[in-house]
Amino acid sequence: MIRSAGLLMFRRVGAGAEVLLAHPGGPFWSRRDDAAWTLPKGEIDPGEDPLAAACREFREETGFTSAPPFFPLGELRQKSGKRISAWAFEGDADPAALVSNRFELEWPPRSGRMQSFPEVDRVAWFGPEEARRKLIAGQAPFVDALERWLRGEVTAAGAEAAPSAGPPASDGGRRPAGA
């Protein structure tokens, strides 16, 4: 079974919040928008702590840092059978500062020509309603879980510190993502 882990960065805006979503790079996603965005996430390496994997993948795919506290959003099973665990954290990031890792793909197919593509070609902030429309359908419940937590329907008792990290920042761990 394939397991992935990801982070959902959020920022408070007025009485609500916005979430940072990632649009997959490469030719298969270039013309898709609604139901094509995702949480920055990736596969958990053997023996790797899931939260550590989520933090690593967030950094690799966006170039942004994450900071505790991390609030568990749960685990979802995708149609493919893949399981995704996610955490939310409060931060801020400028989408124009995106720096994503890259992957190689033979493109066009059977051309013998390898091309390099960013794993994430853009990130953007969305309110919850728009985020649900933009997200791959199986990931929308993570936004629901974040909203429940922000409304106080779920306690922060499950909040976690960064794996193998020191104490939270003196500002309560809400350092800007680019810091």
Backbone as CSV, one residue per row, in Angstrom:
resi,resn,N_x,N_y,N_z,CA_x,CA_y,CA_z,C_x,C_y,C_z
1,MET,0.835,-1.175,0.000,0.000,0.000,0.000,0.887,1.249,0.000
2,ILE,0.576,2.172,-0.884,1.323,3.421,-0.970,0.758,4.394,0.052
3,ARG,1.662,5.017,0.813,1.265,6.026,1.797,1.974,7.323,1.488
4,SER,1.207,8.404,1.522,1.743,9.743,1.311,1.416,10.600,2.518
5,ALA,2.152,11.696,2.646,1.906,12.642,3.723,2.066,14.049,3.170
6,GLY,1.233,14.954,3.670,1.286,16.321,3.174,0.924,17.338,4.228
7,LEU,1.182,18.599,3.877,0.869,19.717,4.754,-0.077,20.673,4.057
8,LEU,-0.998,21.218,4.830,-1.918,22.236,4.348,-1.618,23.518,5.123
9,MET,-0.921,24.453,4.460,-0.645,25.745,5.079,-1.924,26.575,5.020
10,PHE,-2.219,27.266,6.116,-3.372,28.168,6.114,-2.962,29.504,6.709
11,ARG,-3.714,30.535,6.327,-3.534,31.852,6.925,-4.919,32.412,7.226
12,ARG,-4.982,33.145,8.317,-6.253,33.739,8.730,-6.490,35.017,7.931
13,VAL,-7.714,35.152,7.425,-8.111,36.319,6.647,-9.471,36.757,7.171
14,GLY,-9.502,37.888,7.853,-10.755,38.339,8.448,-11.269,37.295,9.416
15,ALA,-12.534,36.917,9.253,-13.142,35.910,10.122,-12.915,34.495,9.614
16,GLY,-12.248,34.353,8.473,-12.047,33.032,7.891,-10.580,32.710,7.686
17,ALA,-10.330,31.855,6.713,-8.964,31.435,6.419,-8.842,31.108,4.940
18,GLU,-7.612,31.117,4.471,-7.281,30.660,3.124,-6.268,29.541,3.256
19,VAL,-6.242,28.652,2.259,-5.281,27.553,2.249,-4.405,27.657,1.009
20,LEU,-3.166,27.205,1.145,-2.218,27.208,0.034,-2.268,25.844,-0.646
21,LEU,-2.642,25.839,-1.915,-2.696,24.601,-2.694,-1.650,24.631,-3.792
22,ALA,-1.265,23.444,-4.256,-0.248,23.288,-5.293,-0.874,22.703,-6.554
23,HIS,-0.451,23.223,-7.700,-0.910,22.694,-8.987,0.206,21.818,-9.550
24,PRO,-0.067,20.554,-9.855,0.979,19.665,-10.367,1.557,20.167,-11.687
25,GLY,2.856,20.038,-11.817,3.517,20.425,-13.056,3.523,19.280,-14.051
26,GLY,3.982,19.582,-15.238,4.084,18.563,-16.275,2.946,18.635,-17.266
27,PRO,3.104,17.951,-18.375,2.148,18.067,-19.475,0.763,17.490,-19.193
28,PHE,0.645,16.540,-18.284,-0.659,15.933,-18.018,-1.603,16.887,-17.292
29,TRP,-1.062,17.860,-16.594,-1.863,18.768,-15.776,-1.926,20.183,-16.344
30,SER,-1.206,20.473,-17.400,-1.054,21.849,-17.871,-2.360,22.537,-18.233
31,ARG,-3.352,21.817,-18.687,-4.622,22.430,-19.095,-5.765,22.155,-18.117
32,ARG,-5.420,21.605,-16.962,-6.458,21.299,-15.968,-6.370,22.287,-14.816
33,ASP,-7.541,22.655,-14.297,-7.560,23.581,-13.172,-8.502,23.069,-12.075
34,ASP,-9.803,23.114,-12.300,-10.723,22.590,-11.291,-10.480,21.092,-11.104
35,ALA,-10.490,20.656,-9.858,-10.257,19.255,-9.479,-8.872,18.754,-9.883
36,ALA,-7.898,19.669,-9.953,-6.543,19.281,-10.338,-5.495,19.668,-9.294
37,TRP,-5.821,20.528,-8.365,-4.865,21.008,-7.365,-4.752,19.996,-6.228
38,THR,-3.706,20.151,-5.421,-3.434,19.186,-4.369,-2.750,19.855,-3.183
39,LEU,-2.715,19.157,-2.059,-1.854,19.567,-0.962,-0.432,19.228,-1.383
40,PRO,0.561,20.034,-1.026,1.939,19.591,-1.245,2.152,18.315,-0.423
41,LYS,2.490,17.229,-1.099,2.588,15.935,-0.420,3.462,14.999,-1.230
42,GLY,3.786,13.870,-0.641,4.547,12.863,-1.356,4.657,11.587,-0.548
43,GLU,5.296,10.606,-1.150,5.398,9.288,-0.522,6.277,9.312,0.716
44,ILE,5.881,8.488,1.670,6.637,8.313,2.903,7.701,7.257,2.643
45,ASP,8.952,7.593,2.907,10.038,6.633,2.726,9.953,5.540,3.793
46,PRO,10.460,4.330,3.500,10.436,3.254,4.495,11.097,3.700,5.799
47,GLY,10.407,3.500,6.909,10.927,3.860,8.220,10.822,5.342,8.559
48,GLU,10.325,6.153,7.640,10.238,7.595,7.869,8.975,7.940,8.664
49,ASP,9.102,8.862,9.580,7.959,9.372,10.320,7.045,10.123,9.348
50,PRO,5.730,9.861,9.358,4.831,10.517,8.406,4.863,12.047,8.458
51,LEU,4.923,12.641,9.652,4.985,14.101,9.732,6.305,14.619,9.175
52,ALA,7.396,13.904,9.424,8.689,14.301,8.848,8.622,14.246,7.325
53,ALA,7.961,13.221,6.786,7.800,13.110,5.332,6.977,14.274,4.799
54,ALA,5.910,14.643,5.509,5.066,15.759,5.084,5.872,17.054,5.035
55,CYS,6.679,17.294,6.053,7.515,18.506,6.093,8.549,18.493,4.971
56,ARG,9.174,17.344,4.744,10.171,17.216,3.674,9.536,17.480,2.323
57,GLU,8.402,16.850,2.056,7.734,17.017,0.765,7.273,18.457,0.550
58,PHE,6.768,19.092,1.599,6.330,20.484,1.485,7.499,21.359,1.035
59,ARG,8.654,21.155,1.657,9.854,21.942,1.319,10.322,21.625,-0.109
60,GLU,10.358,20.338,-0.471,10.819,19.949,-1.813,9.911,20.498,-2.908
61,GLU,8.606,20.473,-2.670,7.665,20.850,-3.725,7.409,22.344,-3.826
62,THR,7.649,23.085,-2.727,7.351,24.521,-2.755,8.559,25.411,-2.502
63,GLY,9.561,24.883,-1.812,10.687,25.707,-1.399,10.395,26.485,-0.126
64,PHE,9.195,26.345,0.433,8.801,27.053,1.646,9.057,26.171,2.865
65,THR,9.309,26.812,3.996,9.487,26.066,5.238,8.146,25.940,5.952
66,SER,8.082,25.003,6.852,6.899,24.803,7.688,7.344,24.910,9.136
67,ALA,6.399,25.228,10.013,6.751,25.387,11.419,5.614,24.898,12.306
68,PRO,5.951,24.294,13.451,4.922,23.837,14.372,4.187,25.031,14.994
69,PRO,3.036,24.794,15.575,2.427,23.483,15.769,1.745,22.972,14.504
70,PHE,1.715,21.654,14.363,1.039,20.982,13.252,-0.222,20.327,13.811
71,PHE,-1.346,20.539,13.146,-2.620,20.003,13.592,-3.041,18.867,12.675
72,PRO,-3.214,17.656,13.203,-3.566,16.512,12.353,-4.941,16.693,11.715
73,LEU,-5.005,16.456,10.418,-6.254,16.543,9.663,-6.819,15.165,9.345
74,GLY,-6.077,14.126,9.695,-6.558,12.772,9.468,-5.890,12.091,8.293
75,GLU,-6.424,10.942,7.950,-5.920,10.142,6.834,-7.088,9.827,5.907
76,LEU,-6.854,9.962,4.613,-7.877,9.670,3.612,-7.386,8.573,2.682
77,ARG,-8.306,7.733,2.257,-7.990,6.692,1.279,-8.486,7.172,-0.080
78,GLN,-7.586,7.207,-1.059,-7.923,7.639,-2.407,-8.495,6.470,-3.209
79,LYS,-9.124,6.767,-4.334,-9.689,5.722,-5.196,-8.636,4.694,-5.587
80,SER,-7.397,5.154,-5.753,-6.300,4.275,-6.153,-5.875,3.325,-5.036
81,GLY,-6.355,3.578,-3.812,-5.935,2.787,-2.663,-4.863,3.483,-1.846
82,LYS,-4.233,4.510,-2.415,-3.213,5.266,-1.691,-3.845,5.922,-0.470
83,ARG,-3.090,5.946,0.632,-3.539,6.616,1.852,-2.715,7.889,2.037
84,ILE,-3.418,8.986,2.317,-2.757,10.278,2.509,-3.039,10.764,3.921
85,SER,-1.985,11.026,4.680,-2.094,11.651,5.998,-1.727,13.115,5.826
86,ALA,-2.454,14.000,6.524,-2.169,15.429,6.372,-2.238,16.149,7.708
87,TRP,-1.478,17.231,7.775,-1.450,18.126,8.919,-1.609,19.542,8.402
88,ALA,-2.178,20.404,9.231,-2.288,21.826,8.899,-1.333,22.606,9.787
89,PHE,-0.864,23.729,9.277,-0.078,24.652,10.086,-0.337,26.056,9.571
90,GLU,-0.196,27.023,10.474,-0.432,28.412,10.097,0.863,29.030,9.600
91,GLY,0.778,29.723,8.475,1.941,30.377,7.905,1.517,31.326,6.804
92,ASP,2.480,31.851,6.108,2.202,32.740,4.987,3.332,32.550,3.988
93,ALA,3.005,32.598,2.733,4.011,32.421,1.684,3.569,33.198,0.457
94,ASP,4.534,33.732,-0.244,4.276,34.454,-1.487,4.315,33.443,-2.630
95,PRO,3.196,33.218,-3.320,3.195,32.250,-4.420,4.264,32.520,-5.478
96,ALA,4.653,33.766,-5.647,5.681,34.103,-6.636,7.053,33.575,-6.232
97,ALA,7.229,33.218,-4.962,8.519,32.715,-4.476,8.638,31.193,-4.585
98,LEU,7.690,30.539,-5.240,7.712,29.080,-5.399,9.013,28.606,-6.040
99,VAL,9.612,27.585,-5.437,10.770,26.896,-6.010,10.502,25.406,-5.824
100,SER,10.179,24.716,-6.912,9.823,23.304,-6.831,10.949,22.420,-7.348
101,ASN,10.999,21.197,-6.814,11.909,20.215,-7.387,11.389,19.835,-8.775
102,ARG,12.160,19.064,-9.520,11.811,18.738,-10.903,11.837,17.226,-11.103
103,PHE,11.185,16.793,-12.175,11.215,15.387,-12.551,11.429,15.291,-14.057
104,GLU,11.951,14.149,-14.484,12.212,13.895,-15.903,11.116,12.999,-16.455
105,LEU,10.707,13.284,-17.695,9.649,12.518,-18.338,9.908,12.496,-19.837
106,GLU,9.719,11.335,-20.441,9.803,11.265,-21.897,8.584,11.994,-22.464
107,TRP,8.848,13.089,-23.192,7.746,13.885,-23.736,8.155,14.506,-25.053
108,PRO,7.320,14.373,-26.056,6.080,13.604,-26.121,6.341,12.098,-25.953
109,PRO,5.273,11.358,-25.620,5.432,9.913,-25.420,6.065,9.236,-26.639
110,ARG,6.930,8.280,-26.370,7.626,7.481,-27.386,8.471,8.326,-28.346
111,SER,8.853,9.533,-27.908,9.673,10.409,-28.747,11.160,10.166,-28.526
112,GLY,11.494,9.510,-27.394,12.895,9.315,-27.054,13.522,10.576,-26.465
113,ARG,12.738,11.621,-26.306,13.245,12.892,-25.788,12.809,13.087,-24.334
114,MET,13.774,13.200,-23.440,13.474,13.436,-22.026,13.400,14.940,-21.782
115,GLN,12.382,15.337,-21.027,12.232,16.740,-20.658,12.098,16.852,-19.145
116,SER,12.485,17.990,-18.624,12.400,18.266,-17.196,11.190,19.167,-16.928
117,PHE,10.418,18.815,-15.892,9.233,19.580,-15.513,9.256,19.823,-14.008
118,PRO,8.700,20.956,-13.553,8.590,21.159,-12.105,7.510,20.238,-11.544
119,GLU,7.756,19.708,-10.361,6.738,18.861,-9.737,5.479,19.679,-9.427
120,VAL,5.680,20.941,-9.065,4.583,21.882,-8.834,4.850,23.091,-9.712
121,ASP,3.897,23.450,-10.577,4.146,24.589,-11.466,3.617,25.911,-10.924
122,ARG,2.727,25.848,-9.919,2.274,27.072,-9.267,1.565,26.715,-7.966
123,VAL,1.541,27.679,-7.065,0.772,27.574,-5.827,-0.102,28.819,-5.739
124,ALA,-1.205,28.706,-5.008,-2.099,29.851,-4.845,-2.903,29.691,-3.564
125,TRP,-3.364,30.828,-3.059,-4.220,30.865,-1.881,-5.678,30.813,-2.311
126,PHE,-6.469,30.001,-1.616,-7.890,29.866,-1.915,-8.694,29.858,-0.618
127,GLY,-9.884,30.450,-0.668,-10.826,30.300,0.430,-11.337,28.870,0.425
128,PRO,-11.957,28.427,1.513,-12.391,27.027,1.618,-13.299,26.549,0.490
129,GLU,-14.272,27.350,0.107,-15.210,26.915,-0.935,-14.496,26.708,-2.270
130,GLU,-13.669,27.684,-2.647,-12.934,27.547,-3.906,-11.907,26.421,-3.817
131,ALA,-11.294,26.249,-2.644,-10.314,25.170,-2.466,-10.956,23.810,-2.717
132,ARG,-12.174,23.615,-2.231,-12.857,22.335,-2.457,-13.069,22.087,-3.949
133,ARG,-13.346,23.140,-4.707,-13.550,23.001,-6.154,-12.223,22.739,-6.876
134,LYS,-11.148,23.362,-6.411,-9.842,23.214,-7.062,-9.176,21.878,-6.739
135,LEU,-9.396,21.378,-5.526,-8.718,20.155,-5.088,-9.196,18.916,-5.833
136,ILE,-8.261,17.984,-6.014,-8.627,16.642,-6.443,-9.677,16.172,-5.435
137,ALA,-10.792,15.658,-5.917,-11.966,15.386,-5.077,-11.647,14.645,-3.783
138,GLY,-10.797,13.683,-3.829,-10.509,12.882,-2.650,-9.767,13.613,-1.552
139,GLN,-9.304,14.852,-1.809,-8.563,15.603,-0.796,-9.388,16.705,-0.139
140,ALA,-10.568,17.005,-0.660,-11.406,18.075,-0.105,-11.726,17.886,1.383
141,PRO,-11.880,16.653,1.891,-12.163,16.506,3.324,-11.080,17.090,4.239
142,PHE,-9.863,17.277,3.746,-8.838,17.919,4.571,-9.222,19.374,4.859
143,VAL,-9.825,20.055,3.898,-10.284,21.433,4.106,-11.414,21.439,5.132
144,ASP,-12.319,20.468,5.036,-13.407,20.353,6.013,-12.842,20.180,7.425
145,ALA,-11.833,19.327,7.567,-11.225,19.073,8.877,-10.575,20.345,9.420
146,LEU,-9.898,21.102,8.559,-9.286,22.356,8.996,-10.361,23.334,9.461
147,GLU,-11.439,23.440,8.715,-12.513,24.361,9.111,-13.109,23.976,10.463
148,ARG,-13.295,22.688,10.705,-13.816,22.242,12.005,-12.860,22.651,13.123
149,TRP,-11.566,22.487,12.889,-10.583,22.866,13.902,-10.618,24.378,14.129
150,LEU,-10.686,25.168,13.061,-10.704,26.628,13.202,-11.959,27.124,13.923
151,ARG,-13.066,26.410,13.786,-14.309,26.776,14.489,-14.307,26.287,15.937
152,GLY,-13.260,25.570,16.332,-13.167,25.082,17.698,-13.912,23.792,17.949
153,GLU,-14.341,23.123,16.885,-15.074,21.865,17.041,-14.138,20.699,17.328
154,VAL,-12.854,20.900,17.097,-11.833,19.888,17.359,-10.765,20.579,18.193
155,THR,-10.310,19.934,19.249,-9.313,20.570,20.106,-7.928,20.454,19.500
156,ALA,-7.031,21.257,19.990,-5.649,21.239,19.527,-4.826,20.207,20.279
157,ALA,-5.477,19.326,21.031,-4.753,18.335,21.827,-3.853,17.466,20.965
158,GLY,-4.217,17.281,19.693,-3.415,16.445,18.815,-2.314,17.199,18.102
159,ALA,-2.111,18.477,18.431,-1.073,19.258,17.757,0.289,18.637,18.033
160,GLU,1.138,18.665,17.029,2.446,18.038,17.143,3.545,19.040,16.860
161,ALA,4.657,18.856,17.530,5.844,19.640,17.230,6.498,19.038,16.000
162,ALA,7.384,19.781,15.408,8.100,19.265,14.243,8.938,18.071,14.665
163,PRO,8.982,17.017,13.855,9.806,15.860,14.193,11.277,16.240,14.196
164,SER,11.986,15.829,15.221,13.419,16.081,15.348,13.753,17.563,15.322
165,ALA,12.813,18.397,15.714,13.068,19.837,15.729,13.161,20.299,17.167
166,GLY,13.715,21.453,17.346,13.804,22.044,18.670,12.461,22.590,19.087
167,PRO,12.456,23.396,20.139,11.196,23.958,20.618,10.597,24.906,19.591
168,PRO,9.280,25.142,19.670,8.642,26.057,18.735,9.252,27.448,18.828
169,ALA,9.085,28.218,17.790,9.569,29.591,17.774,8.878,30.373,18.880
170,SER,9.506,31.455,19.332,8.944,32.246,20.417,7.616,32.885,20.038
171,ASP,7.312,32.945,18.758,6.039,33.521,18.315,4.956,32.449,18.242
172,GLY,5.114,31.356,18.949,4.099,30.309,18.965,4.203,29.364,17.788
173,GLY,5.301,29.435,17.028,5.482,28.526,15.906,4.851,29.002,14.622
174,ARG,4.353,30.236,14.598,3.691,30.718,13.395,4.629,31.598,12.589
175,ARG,5.814,31.108,12.343,6.754,31.846,11.509,6.249,31.846,10.085
176,PRO,6.490,32.925,9.352,6.123,32.913,7.932,6.821,31.760,7.238
177,ALA,6.152,31.171,6.285,6.684,29.995,5.609,7.997,30.280,4.923
178,GLY,8.218,31.472,4.453,9.459,31.780,3.754,10.591,32.145,4.680
179,ALA,10.337,32.175,5.990,11.368,32.596,6.945,12.415,31.537,7.140
